[in-house]
Amino acid sequence: MVKPAVDYTLYLVTGRELVPPGKDYYESLEESLKGGVTVVQVREKKVDTREFLEVARKTKEICDRYNIPVLINDRVDIAIAIKAHGVHVGQDDMPIEVARSILGNDAIIGVSAGTVDEAKAAVAAGADYIGIGAVYPTGSKSNAKLLGVRGVGPILSVLEGTNVKSVVIGGIKSVNLLRVLHGAVSPAGKPVDGIAVISEIISSQDPRASASHLIAVLRSFYNAGPSSKSSSLIPNIFKSETSTISPVYLVPTSPDPAHASTDTIKQNAAHLLTLVKRYTPMIHQITNNVVINQSANATLALGASPIMATAEAEQEDLAKIPGGLLVNFGTVTDKAGMLAAGKWANFNRKPVVFDPVGVGATGFRRSTAKELLDAWQAAVIKGNAGEIASLLGTSEVQSRGVDSVGSGFANPAEAVLTLARSERCVVVMTGPTDYISNGQTVVKLDNGCELLGNITGSGCMVGTAVATFCGAASVDALRNNAEDSKKGALVEGDMFVAAIAGVLAVTVAADIAVANERVKGPASFLTQLLDELYALTPEKIVNFGKVALAQV
């Protein structure tokens, strides 16, 4: 038997115990194949050999009708008996070398890998693919070590330059699929080759529809081509000679020509203000109680519609309304709502702006930030130098409470570029000079005045403005791209330019406000700042915005 070319895109792991009442396993299996499953692993942990053999044999008969490869979990003897295409083994199962000596060079052999060292060992031993996880808690393995989506990237780096494929597994469902695809990427941009699911299909009353939805998102993610309406470039560096895979990312792996000119950036940022006023997007804000009123007023002044809703129970419904989401945890009291809001925003392809206020101040804030970023994918992370340093895990910049102290990063452009690549999103670092990166390009903005530091929540207002412009960019792109909308894109619209526009809106308005003769101090400045946000025009952004490309 010649080793088959396996499409790992939608990898089904069976689990007969999860089939819903009134549903037959074999019927469910065939429906899932019709829906788009591309490879099947037969997994039977609690049955005797005779029953396992019979289930595997019938499973292969059905899969053969659809030319879908069948792998057997752990049991090399079962694989031989039914002439399966190969096996999948765990870290405590038969070593790859032994399985290969029995099954031969034409067999597909996969292995579970939850660490970089395990992945290196699998590659050295001749594995055809590795199963990486668990990325979310899963009921199929109660003792499975939780790797998290953000832990996948370093393992994928091991596979760069090899022919070894990868799938991620563990709690993957339609609601978190986009987060997995956009977050489970190596720093150099290597994606996973597929996802492994169990309950999302097996437990479904309509497995064909469940598989069809998953494969549609997966195909869109992998095969999306460049579009004049899309902000993301399509990376080709991991495109195989035999595959059309070219994932569409929030963070591009090569510079976007649209971001090469500061004049173009300013023009595009200014145009977004027109879109904010045209669409009045709903900007959902879970923010700290110190700035709720101020942030809502800033949203209204810019032309958008604020809603400050924190209850977990309403997040699913709110995420269906086009716009943007801001999660600001200056006062971390609504973690359940934050977790749910981000999850449902990702599902509905709504941009999430994360403002981890004071993240370095306490262990609780650091652990909460990790939990949130593991649960959902941010489109933009915004913070001061101390907050960015905390997320990078460096002590180069210190913080005191919610404030950054000291002289800042020696190379701020490199700091935001590094975090953008590791977190797979746009990063905004505020300060006397603001730095923004999408993982390829870095810009620096030199607007703003000292009085911004003398009013409570000026940084939070910037987060609000960024979310507002991201929301407008998203609404516009979704409306204009209705016919060719990319289901695999985490968000649509240029989040890099939107983040720049949000920062410029506040800082340009601040420059104009402070020059007004009515401003005598912080109180009058805050009032005038809101007035100038209300009076802001695209022309003012173009004329007063100080934008420069930063060298790393």
C-alpha positions as CSV (number, residue, x, y, z in Angstrom):
1,M,0.0,0.0,0.0
2,V,1.4,3.4,-1.0
3,K,1.3,6.0,1.8
4,P,-1.8,8.2,1.2
5,A,-1.7,12.0,1.0
6,V,-3.8,12.9,4.0
7,D,-5.9,16.1,4.2
8,Y,-5.8,16.8,7.9
9,T,-8.1,19.8,7.7
10,L,-11.1,18.3,9.6
11,Y,-9.9,15.3,11.6
12,L,-12.7,13.4,13.4
13,V,-11.9,11.3,16.5
14,T,-14.7,8.9,17.1
15,G,-16.5,8.4,20.5
16,R,-19.5,6.2,20.3
17,E,-20.4,7.0,23.9
18,L,-21.1,10.6,22.8
19,V,-23.6,9.8,20.1
20,P,-27.0,11.4,21.2
21,P,-29.9,9.1,22.1
22,G,-31.8,7.8,19.1
23,K,-28.8,8.3,16.8
24,D,-26.8,5.4,15.4
25,Y,-23.0,5.7,15.4
26,Y,-22.5,4.5,11.8
27,E,-25.3,6.7,10.5
28,S,-23.7,9.6,12.4
29,L,-20.3,8.8,10.9
30,E,-21.6,8.7,7.3
31,E,-23.4,12.0,7.8
32,S,-20.2,13.6,9.1
33,L,-18.3,12.3,6.0
34,K,-20.9,13.9,3.8
35,G,-20.5,17.1,5.7
36,G,-16.8,17.3,5.0
37,V,-14.7,15.3,7.5
38,T,-11.3,14.6,5.8
39,V,-9.8,11.9,8.1
40,V,-11.1,9.6,10.8
41,Q,-9.4,8.2,13.9
42,V,-11.2,5.3,15.5
43,R,-10.8,5.6,19.3
44,E,-12.2,2.9,21.6
45,K,-10.8,2.9,25.1
46,K,-13.3,0.8,27.0
47,V,-14.1,-2.2,24.9
48,D,-12.6,-5.6,24.3
49,T,-10.6,-6.4,21.3
50,R,-13.3,-8.2,19.4
51,E,-15.7,-5.3,19.7
52,F,-13.0,-2.8,18.8
53,L,-12.2,-4.9,15.7
54,E,-15.8,-5.0,14.6
55,V,-16.3,-1.2,15.1
56,A,-13.1,-0.4,13.2
57,R,-13.9,-2.8,10.4
58,K,-17.4,-1.2,9.8
59,T,-16.0,2.3,10.2
60,K,-13.4,1.6,7.5
61,E,-16.0,0.2,5.1
62,I,-18.0,3.4,5.4
63,C,-14.9,5.6,5.1
64,D,-13.7,3.7,2.1
65,R,-16.9,4.6,0.2
66,Y,-15.9,8.3,0.6
67,N,-12.1,7.8,0.1
68,I,-11.4,9.0,3.7
69,P,-8.3,7.7,5.4
70,V,-8.9,5.7,8.7
71,L,-6.4,5.7,11.6
72,I,-6.6,3.6,14.7
73,N,-5.9,5.0,18.1
74,D,-3.1,3.1,19.8
75,R,-3.9,-0.5,18.6
76,V,-1.4,-1.5,15.9
77,D,-2.9,-5.0,15.8
78,I,-6.4,-3.6,15.0
79,A,-4.8,-1.3,12.3
80,I,-3.2,-4.4,10.7
81,A,-6.3,-6.5,10.9
82,I,-8.6,-4.0,9.1
83,K,-5.8,-2.6,6.7
84,A,-6.2,0.9,8.2
85,H,-4.1,3.7,6.8
86,G,-2.2,4.0,10.0
87,V,-2.3,4.6,13.8
88,H,-2.2,7.4,16.3
89,V,-0.1,6.8,19.5
90,G,0.2,8.7,22.7
91,Q,3.3,9.5,24.8
92,D,2.7,6.3,26.9
93,D,1.8,4.1,23.9
94,M,4.0,2.0,21.5
95,P,7.0,4.1,20.4
96,I,6.9,5.4,16.9
97,E,10.0,3.4,15.8
98,V,8.4,0.1,16.9
99,A,5.1,0.9,15.3
100,R,6.9,1.8,12.1
101,S,8.9,-1.4,12.1
102,I,5.6,-3.3,12.3
103,L,3.4,-1.3,10.0
104,G,6.0,-0.3,7.4
105,N,7.0,2.9,5.8
106,D,3.7,3.4,3.9
107,A,1.7,3.7,7.1
108,I,0.6,7.0,8.6
109,I,1.8,7.4,12.1
110,G,0.8,10.3,14.3
111,V,1.7,11.0,17.9
112,S,0.4,13.3,20.6
113,A,2.8,16.1,21.6
114,G,2.1,18.7,24.3
115,T,5.6,20.1,24.6
116,V,8.4,21.3,22.4
117,D,10.6,18.4,23.4
118,E,7.9,15.9,22.6
119,A,7.5,17.5,19.2
120,K,11.2,17.3,18.5
121,A,11.3,13.7,19.5
122,A,8.3,12.9,17.2
123,V,10.0,14.6,14.3
124,A,13.3,12.7,15.0
125,A,11.4,9.4,15.2
126,G,9.7,9.8,11.8
127,A,6.1,10.8,12.7
128,D,3.9,11.9,9.8
129,Y,1.9,14.3,12.0
130,I,1.6,15.4,15.6
131,G,-1.6,16.1,17.6
132,I,-1.0,19.2,19.7
133,G,-3.1,19.9,22.8
134,A,-5.1,20.2,24.7
135,V,-6.0,23.7,23.7
136,Y,-9.2,23.8,25.8
137,P,-10.5,21.6,28.6
138,T,-12.0,18.4,27.2
139,G,-14.2,15.8,28.5
140,S,-12.6,13.0,26.5
141,K,-9.4,13.1,28.6
142,S,-10.0,14.4,32.1
143,N,-6.3,14.2,32.9
144,A,-5.1,16.0,29.8
145,K,-2.6,18.7,30.4
146,L,-4.0,22.0,29.2
147,L,-1.6,23.6,26.8
148,G,-3.8,26.5,25.6
149,V,-4.0,28.1,22.2
150,R,-1.1,30.4,22.9
151,G,1.1,27.3,23.7
152,V,0.8,25.9,20.2
153,G,3.0,28.3,18.4
154,P,6.4,27.2,19.9
155,I,5.6,23.6,19.1
156,L,4.7,24.5,15.5
157,S,8.1,26.2,15.2
158,V,9.7,22.7,15.6
159,L,7.9,21.6,12.4
160,E,9.2,24.5,10.3
161,G,11.4,23.1,7.5
162,T,10.0,19.5,7.9
163,N,7.2,17.6,6.2
164,V,5.6,16.7,9.5
165,K,1.9,17.9,9.7
166,S,0.0,19.0,12.7
167,V,-3.5,19.1,14.1
168,V,-4.7,20.7,17.3
169,I,-7.1,19.0,19.7
170,G,-9.0,19.6,22.9
171,G,-12.4,21.3,23.3
172,I,-12.5,22.8,19.8
173,K,-16.0,23.9,18.8
174,S,-17.5,26.3,16.3
175,V,-17.6,29.0,18.9
176,N,-13.8,29.0,19.5
177,L,-12.7,27.8,16.0
178,L,-11.6,31.2,14.7
179,R,-9.7,31.9,17.9
180,V,-7.8,28.6,17.5
181,L,-7.0,29.1,13.9
182,H,-5.7,32.6,14.4
183,G,-3.9,32.0,17.7
184,A,-2.4,28.5,17.0
185,V,0.4,29.9,14.7
186,S,4.2,29.9,15.0
187,P,5.9,33.3,15.5
188,A,7.0,33.0,11.8
189,G,3.5,32.4,10.6
190,K,3.2,28.6,10.3
191,P,-0.4,27.5,10.8
192,V,-1.7,24.1,12.0
193,D,-2.7,21.8,9.2
194,G,-6.1,20.9,10.7
195,I,-8.3,20.6,13.8
196,A,-9.3,17.4,15.6
197,V,-12.8,17.3,17.0
198,I,-14.9,14.8,18.8
199,S,-18.1,16.1,20.5
200,E,-18.7,19.0,18.2
201,I,-19.6,16.4,15.5
202,I,-20.3,13.1,17.3
203,S,-22.7,14.7,19.9
204,S,-24.6,16.6,17.2
205,Q,-28.1,15.7,16.2
206,D,-27.1,16.9,12.7
207,P,-23.4,15.8,12.3
208,R,-23.5,16.6,8.6
209,A,-24.4,20.3,9.3
210,S,-21.9,20.5,12.1
211,A,-19.1,19.2,9.9
212,S,-20.2,21.4,7.0
213,H,-20.0,24.5,9.1
214,L,-16.6,23.6,10.5
215,I,-15.1,22.8,7.0
216,A,-16.5,26.0,5.5
217,V,-14.7,28.1,8.1
218,L,-11.5,26.0,7.7
219,R,-11.5,26.2,3.9
220,S,-12.1,29.9,4.1
221,F,-9.2,30.4,6.5
222,Y,-6.8,28.3,4.5
223,N,-7.7,29.2,1.0
224,A,-8.7,32.8,1.2
225,G,-7.0,34.8,-1.6
226,P,-5.9,38.4,-1.6
227,S,-8.7,41.0,-1.9
228,S,-8.6,44.7,-2.6
229,K,-11.1,45.1,0.2
230,S,-9.2,43.1,2.8
231,S,-6.6,44.5,5.2
232,S,-4.6,41.3,5.6
233,L,-2.0,40.0,3.3
234,I,-1.9,36.3,2.6
235,P,1.3,34.7,3.7
236,N,2.9,32.2,1.3
237,I,6.0,31.1,3.1
238,F,4.4,28.0,4.4
239,K,2.4,27.1,1.3
240,S,3.4,23.6,0.3
241,E,4.0,22.6,-3.3
242,T,1.1,20.2,-3.2
243,S,-1.4,22.4,-1.3
244,T,-3.3,25.5,-2.0
245,I,-3.2,26.5,1.7
246,S,-2.6,30.2,2.2
247,P,-4.2,31.2,5.5
248,V,-5.7,34.7,6.0
249,Y,-4.4,36.2,9.2
250,L,-5.1,39.3,11.3
251,V,-1.3,39.8,11.5
252,P,0.3,39.6,8.1
253,T,3.6,37.8,7.6
254,S,4.9,40.4,5.1
255,P,4.5,44.2,5.0
256,D,1.3,45.6,3.5
257,P,2.0,48.2,0.8
258,A,-0.9,50.2,2.1
259,H,1.1,50.8,5.3
260,A,4.3,52.0,3.5
261,S,3.3,55.7,3.3
262,T,2.5,57.8,6.3
263,D,0.3,60.1,4.1
264,T,-1.7,57.1,3.0
265,I,-2.0,55.9,6.6
266,K,-3.3,59.3,7.7
267,Q,-5.8,59.6,4.8
268,N,-7.1,56.1,5.6
269,A,-7.3,56.8,9.3
270,A,-9.1,60.1,8.7
271,H,-11.6,58.3,6.4
272,L,-12.5,56.0,9.2
273,L,-13.9,59.0,11.1
274,T,-16.4,59.4,8.3
275,L,-17.4,55.8,8.6
276,V,-17.8,56.1,12.4
277,K,-20.3,58.9,11.8
278,R,-22.0,57.1,8.9
279,Y,-22.5,53.8,10.7
280,T,-22.7,54.8,14.4
281,P,-21.4,51.4,15.3
282,M,-22.4,50.0,18.7
283,I,-19.3,49.9,20.9
284,H,-19.7,47.4,23.7
285,Q,-17.5,48.3,26.6
286,I,-16.7,46.2,29.7
287,T,-14.6,48.8,31.4
288,N,-13.6,49.9,34.9
289,N,-16.0,51.8,37.0
290,V,-13.7,54.9,37.3
291,V,-14.2,55.8,33.7
292,I,-17.6,54.4,32.6
293,N,-19.3,57.8,32.2
294,Q,-16.3,59.4,30.5
295,S,-15.8,56.6,28.1
296,A,-19.4,56.6,27.1
297,N,-19.3,60.3,26.5
298,A,-16.2,60.0,24.3
299,T,-17.9,57.3,22.3
300,L,-20.9,59.5,21.7
301,A,-18.7,62.5,20.9
302,L,-17.0,60.5,18.1
303,G,-20.3,59.5,16.6
304,A,-20.7,55.9,17.8
305,S,-23.2,54.3,20.2
306,P,-21.9,53.0,23.6
307,I,-23.3,50.2,25.7
308,M,-21.7,49.3,29.1
309,A,-23.0,45.8,29.7
310,T,-21.1,43.3,31.9
311,A,-23.5,40.5,32.7
312,E,-22.3,37.1,31.4
313,A,-25.9,36.1,30.4
314,E,-26.2,38.9,27.8
315,Q,-22.9,38.6,26.0
316,E,-24.0,36.2,23.3
317,D,-26.8,38.4,22.2
318,L,-24.8,41.6,22.3
319,A,-22.0,40.1,20.2
320,K,-24.4,39.6,17.3
321,I,-24.8,43.4,16.9
322,P,-22.1,44.8,14.5
323,G,-19.5,47.1,16.0
324,G,-16.6,46.6,18.4
325,L,-15.8,45.3,21.9
326,L,-13.5,46.9,24.5
327,V,-12.4,44.8,27.5
328,N,-10.7,47.0,30.0
329,F,-10.0,45.5,33.4
330,G,-8.9,48.5,35.4
331,T,-11.3,47.1,38.1
332,V,-11.4,43.4,37.6
333,T,-14.9,42.6,38.8
334,D,-16.6,41.1,35.8
335,K,-14.3,38.3,34.6
336,A,-17.1,35.9,33.6
337,G,-18.6,38.6,31.5
338,M,-15.2,39.4,29.9
339,L,-14.6,35.8,29.1
340,A,-18.0,35.3,27.5
341,A,-17.9,38.7,25.7
342,G,-14.6,37.9,24.0
343,K,-15.6,34.4,23.1
344,W,-18.8,35.4,21.4
345,A,-17.2,38.4,19.7
346,N,-14.7,36.1,18.1
347,F,-17.5,33.8,17.0
348,N,-19.3,36.7,15.4
349,R,-16.0,38.1,13.9
350,K,-16.3,41.3,15.9
351,P,-13.0,43.1,16.8
352,V,-11.9,42.8,20.4
353,V,-9.7,45.5,21.9
354,F,-8.0,44.5,25.1
355,D,-6.8,47.2,27.6
356,P,-5.0,45.3,30.4
357,V,-4.9,48.3,32.8
358,G,-2.4,47.8,35.6
359,V,-1.7,44.3,34.5
360,G,1.7,44.3,36.2
361,A,0.4,45.5,39.5
362,T,-0.8,42.2,41.0
363,G,-0.6,38.5,40.4
364,F,-4.3,38.4,40.1
365,R,-4.3,40.9,37.2
366,R,-1.5,38.9,35.5
367,S,-3.3,35.6,35.8
368,T,-6.6,37.2,34.6
369,A,-4.9,38.6,31.5
370,K,-3.5,35.2,30.7
371,E,-6.9,33.6,31.2
372,L,-8.6,36.1,28.9
373,L,-6.0,35.9,26.2
374,D,-6.1,32.1,26.3
375,A,-9.8,32.2,26.0
376,W,-10.2,34.6,23.1
377,Q,-8.2,36.4,20.4
378,A,-7.7,40.1,20.6
379,A,-7.6,42.2,17.5
380,V,-5.8,45.0,19.3
381,I,-4.0,45.1,22.6
382,K,-3.5,48.6,24.0
383,G,-1.4,49.5,27.0
384,N,1.2,51.8,28.5
385,A,4.9,50.8,28.5
386,G,4.6,49.1,31.9
387,E,1.6,47.1,30.8
388,I,3.2,46.1,27.6
389,A,6.4,45.1,29.5
390,S,4.3,42.9,31.8
391,L,2.7,41.1,28.9
392,L,6.1,40.6,27.3
393,G,7.4,39.2,30.6
394,T,10.2,41.6,30.9
395,S,11.3,43.9,33.8
396,E,12.8,46.5,31.5
397,V,9.9,48.9,32.3
398,Q,8.3,49.0,35.7
399,S,4.8,50.0,36.7
400,R,3.3,51.6,39.8
401,G,-0.4,50.6,40.0
402,V,-1.9,51.6,36.7
403,D,1.0,53.9,35.7
404,S,4.2,53.2,33.9
405,V,7.4,54.6,35.6
406,G,10.9,55.2,34.4
407,S,12.3,56.0,31.0
408,G,10.5,53.3,29.1
409,F,11.9,50.7,26.6
410,A,15.3,51.3,25.0
411,N,13.7,50.2,21.7
412,P,9.9,50.7,22.0
413,A,9.4,49.8,18.3
414,E,10.9,46.4,18.8
415,A,8.8,45.9,22.0
416,V,5.4,46.4,20.2
417,L,6.6,44.4,17.1
418,T,7.5,41.5,19.3
419,L,4.3,41.5,21.3
420,A,2.2,41.8,18.1
421,R,3.9,38.7,16.6
422,S,3.6,36.7,19.8
423,E,-0.1,37.6,20.5
424,R,-1.1,37.6,16.8
425,C,-2.7,41.0,16.9
426,V,-2.1,44.8,16.6
427,V,-0.4,46.3,19.6
428,V,-0.7,49.9,20.7
429,M,1.7,51.3,23.3
430,T,0.8,54.7,24.6
431,G,3.2,57.3,26.1
432,P,4.8,60.6,25.2
433,T,5.2,59.0,21.8
434,D,2.7,56.3,20.9
435,Y,3.9,53.2,19.1
436,I,1.7,50.9,17.1
437,S,2.6,47.6,15.3
438,N,0.8,44.9,13.3
439,G,3.7,42.5,13.6
440,Q,5.3,43.8,10.4
441,T,5.1,47.6,10.4
442,V,5.6,50.0,13.3
443,V,4.4,53.6,13.3
444,K,5.0,56.3,16.0
445,L,2.6,59.1,16.7
446,D,3.8,62.3,18.3
447,N,0.5,64.1,19.1
448,G,-0.9,64.6,22.6
449,C,-0.2,67.0,25.5
450,E,0.9,66.8,29.1
451,L,-2.6,67.5,30.4
452,L,-3.7,64.1,29.2
453,G,-1.7,62.7,32.1
454,N,-3.5,64.9,34.6
455,I,-7.0,63.6,34.0
456,T,-8.2,60.2,35.2
457,G,-8.8,57.7,32.4
458,S,-7.2,59.4,29.4
459,G,-5.6,56.1,28.5
460,C,-8.9,54.3,28.9
461,M,-10.4,57.0,26.6
462,V,-7.8,56.0,24.0
463,G,-8.9,52.4,24.3
464,T,-12.5,53.5,23.8
465,A,-11.5,55.4,20.6
466,V,-9.5,52.5,19.3
467,A,-12.5,50.2,19.8
468,T,-14.8,52.7,18.1
469,F,-12.6,53.0,14.9
470,C,-12.1,49.2,14.8
471,G,-15.9,48.8,15.0
472,A,-16.4,51.2,12.1
473,A,-13.8,49.5,10.0
474,S,-15.3,46.1,10.7
475,V,-18.9,47.2,9.9
476,D,-17.8,48.8,6.7
477,A,-15.8,45.8,5.5
478,L,-18.6,43.3,6.3
479,R,-21.1,45.4,4.4
480,N,-18.9,45.9,1.4
481,N,-17.6,42.3,1.4
482,A,-21.0,40.7,1.9
483,E,-20.7,38.5,-1.2
484,D,-17.1,37.4,-0.7
485,S,-16.9,37.7,3.1
486,K,-14.2,35.4,4.5
487,K,-15.6,33.1,7.1
488,G,-12.1,32.2,8.1
489,A,-11.1,35.8,8.9
490,L,-11.1,36.7,12.6
491,V,-12.2,40.2,11.6
492,E,-12.5,42.2,8.4
493,G,-11.3,45.7,7.9
494,D,-7.8,47.3,8.6
495,M,-7.3,47.0,12.3
496,F,-3.9,48.5,12.1
497,V,-5.1,51.7,10.6
498,A,-8.2,51.7,12.9
499,A,-5.9,51.5,15.9
500,I,-3.8,54.4,14.6
501,A,-7.0,56.4,13.9
502,G,-8.3,55.8,17.5
503,V,-5.0,57.1,19.0
504,L,-4.9,60.1,16.7
505,A,-8.5,61.0,17.4
506,V,-7.8,61.5,21.1
507,T,-4.3,63.0,20.8
508,V,-5.2,65.4,18.0
509,A,-8.3,66.5,19.8
510,A,-6.1,67.0,22.9
511,D,-3.7,69.2,21.0
512,I,-6.5,71.4,19.7
513,A,-8.2,71.5,23.1
514,V,-5.1,72.5,25.1
515,A,-4.6,75.5,22.8
516,N,-8.1,76.8,23.6
517,E,-8.1,79.9,25.8
518,R,-10.9,78.4,28.0
519,V,-8.6,75.7,29.2
520,K,-7.1,76.6,32.6
521,G,-6.3,73.2,34.0
522,P,-7.4,69.5,34.1
523,A,-11.1,70.1,34.7
524,S,-11.6,72.6,31.8
525,F,-9.3,70.6,29.6
526,L,-11.5,67.4,30.0
527,T,-14.6,69.4,29.0
528,Q,-12.8,70.9,26.1
529,L,-11.4,67.6,25.0
530,L,-14.9,66.1,24.7
531,D,-16.0,69.1,22.7
532,E,-13.0,68.7,20.4
533,L,-13.7,65.0,19.9
534,Y,-17.3,66.0,19.0
535,A,-15.9,68.6,16.5
536,L,-13.2,66.4,15.1
537,T,-13.1,66.1,11.3
538,P,-11.1,64.0,8.9
539,E,-9.3,67.1,7.7
540,K,-8.1,67.8,11.3
541,I,-6.6,64.3,11.5
542,V,-4.8,64.7,8.3
543,N,-3.6,68.3,9.0
544,F,-2.6,67.8,12.6
545,G,-1.7,64.1,12.8
546,K,2.0,63.5,13.4
547,V,2.7,60.0,12.0
548,A,6.1,58.5,11.2
549,L,7.3,55.0,10.3
550,A,9.5,53.6,13.0
551,Q,12.6,51.6,12.4
552,V,13.2,48.5,14.5
